[in-house]
């Protein structure tokens, strides 16, 4: 697994780094940690040292220490955590390789945060983007809508973590006809990581029979039962899907399966997904 952890200087990012470290320790994923700075073409770097010219490099080094501390005794698999230097890569990208047996790369991109995060996810072949989000307005500079825009634009799954919220329930609304094993396993990881309850939610579309939806849900339910994961089952009508997601409790994790062919994607086009992510009180995992 390849994780992309996007951060800024706010407390929710430190929380997201800690949760990413827990997931990485469970999966021994390769990790890229990304910060985004404003484009500063006027700056003559020859007049400043790198840390003053690009303070985001210091931010990443602090988060690297937090990450390794959260991984625990086996953190050396990600390298010794020494003060690694940043160098230029692909023009404007700054990079420091702190890898051990598993990959740990720190990168700084410039420009629009949502576009930069989505571009990095594609460039690094990420399997999952993790970023934090505040319970209140603001964050990510003036781009308080950044998490939703990333969830809409990224080609891979995106996990938006609400600050200091440990999920007690994972409610997954999945396209049961086309769901991938990777998505099912990622949800399983979340259930295990948080010791959370699992709720499998089927969406009843107009013209469908409830029995058909329940049969599709049974296939997903069987996957988890085979792994000793107990799950509740619920069917939600398509007209009440958005209100169901929005009404998720603060300690829920809402998982949505969204691909171009997914019925859920048709029910929740991009701009509505972004709005849900930005305004929901729960953490949201968008699966693709």
Buried (B, 14 or more C-beta within 10 A) or exposed (E): BBBBBBBBBBEBBBBBBBBBBBBBBEBBBBBBBBBBBEEEEEEEEEEEEBEEBBEBBBBBBEBBEBBBEBBEEEBEBBBEBEEBEBEEEEEBBBBBBBBBEBBBBBBBBBEBBBBBBBBBBEBBEBBBBBBBBBEEEEBBBEBBBBBBBBBBBBEBBBBBBBBEBBBBBBBBBBBBEEBBEBBBBBBBBBBEBBEBBBBBBBBBBEEBEEEEBBEBBBEBBEBBEEEEBEBEBEBBEBEEBBEBBBEBEEBBBBBBBBBEEBBBBEBBEBEEBBBBBBEBBBBBBBBB
